[in-house]
Amino acid sequence: MHPPANTRLFEEKYLRFQSEAGARFRAASGGSVPNGWTTVEQAEWMAATVGLAPGERLLDLGAGRGWPGELIAQHTGAQLLSVDVPIEALRQGRARMREALGARVWQVCGDGRALPIGDGHFSAVCHTDVLC
Ligand SMILES: C[S@@+](CC[C@H](N)C(=O)[O-])C[C@H]1O[C@@H](n2cnc3c(N)ncnc32)[C@H](O)[C@@H]1O
């Protein structure tokens, strides 16, 4: 399977986009820097309603720098697999996610359409602003 057509566009966007709005959001979210429109309130609502118990597995597809999976994993105690295509997005989120979640987080550079993961491996999946 070929990489998604927008891979290069997103790679460049992650390299360029370091806005002041992003810095303000980082302060409100406890560290995360989104590349989408999902608010802190919406992410908190997901964490409160998803029903994840500590140690269960959450898959965040198209996670960019780790939003909103990082917040959901922080609030629930879940383990997190954070997946996206541009390696630059993962690189920018790596240190912060490690600090927030320690050994509970893994990042994978891959295409969400073709992950070698069997049924039933995750208790929940999130993907925000990915179908764009
Ligand atoms: C608008 S951004 C949202 C990123 C993050 N969820 C957030 O809210 O900050 C959309 C993301 O989806 C990713 N994406 C698009 N197609 C994908 C695919 N097939 N597999 C994995 N990620 C994909 C893009 O690389 C991009 O990082």
The ligand as an SDF file (V2000), in Angstrom:
LIG
                    3D

 27 29  0  0  0  0  0  0  0  0999 V2000
   -5.3010   17.4410   11.2390 C   0  0  0  0  0  0  0  0  0  0  0  0
   -4.0400   16.3220   11.7820 S   0  0  0  0  0  0  0  0  0  0  0  0
   -4.6510   15.8570   13.4010 C   0  0  0  0  0  0  0  0  0  0  0  0
   -3.5150   15.3410   14.2750 C   0  0  0  0  0  0  0  0  0  0  0  0
   -3.9120   15.0600   15.7440 C   0  0  0  0  0  0  0  0  0  0  0  0
   -4.9510   14.0490   15.8440 N   0  0  0  0  0  0  0  0  0  0  0  0
   -4.3570   16.3380   16.4220 C   0  0  0  0  0  0  0  0  0  0  0  0
   -5.5630   16.5520   16.6320 O   0  0  0  0  0  0  0  0  0  0  0  0
   -3.4760   17.1600   16.7420 O   0  0  0  0  0  0  0  0  0  0  0  0
   -4.3890   14.8390   10.8240 C   0  0  0  0  0  0  0  0  0  0  0  0
   -3.2920   13.7910   10.9970 C   0  0  0  0  0  0  0  0  0  0  0  0
   -3.7350   12.5860   10.3760 O   0  0  0  0  0  0  0  0  0  0  0  0
   -2.5880   11.9590    9.8460 C   0  0  0  0  0  0  0  0  0  0  0  0
   -2.9870   10.9430    8.8620 N   0  0  0  0  0  0  0  0  0  0  0  0
   -3.6050   11.1340    7.6710 C   0  0  0  0  0  0  0  0  0  0  0  0
   -3.7820    9.9590    7.0310 N   0  0  0  0  0  0  0  0  0  0  0  0
   -3.2630    9.0000    7.8600 C   0  0  0  0  0  0  0  0  0  0  0  0
   -3.1270    7.5840    7.7670 C   0  0  0  0  0  0  0  0  0  0  0  0
   -3.5710    6.8960    6.6940 N   0  0  0  0  0  0  0  0  0  0  0  0
   -2.5440    6.9120    8.8040 N   0  0  0  0  0  0  0  0  0  0  0  0
   -2.0870    7.5730    9.8820 C   0  0  0  0  0  0  0  0  0  0  0  0
   -2.1730    8.9230   10.0280 N   0  0  0  0  0  0  0  0  0  0  0  0
   -2.7560    9.6230    9.0220 C   0  0  0  0  0  0  0  0  0  0  0  0
   -1.8010   13.1060    9.2530 C   0  0  0  0  0  0  0  0  0  0  0  0
   -0.4550   12.7650    9.0060 O   0  0  0  0  0  0  0  0  0  0  0  0
   -1.9660   14.1650   10.3410 C   0  0  0  0  0  0  0  0  0  0  0  0
   -0.9170   14.1270   11.3010 O   0  0  0  0  0  0  0  0  0  0  0  0
  1  2  1  0
  2  3  1  0
  2 10  1  0
  3  4  1  0
  4  5  1  0
  5  6  1  0
  5  7  1  0
  7  8  2  0
  7  9  1  0
 10 11  1  0
 11 12  1  0
 11 26  1  0
 12 13  1  0
 13 14  1  0
 13 24  1  0
 14 15  1  0
 14 23  1  0
 15 16  2  0
 16 17  1  0
 17 18  1  0
 17 23  2  0
 18 19  1  0
 18 20  2  0
 20 21  1  0
 21 22  2  0
 22 23  1  0
 24 25  1  0
 24 26  1  0
 26 27  1  0
M  CHG  2   2   1   9  -1
M  END
$$$$
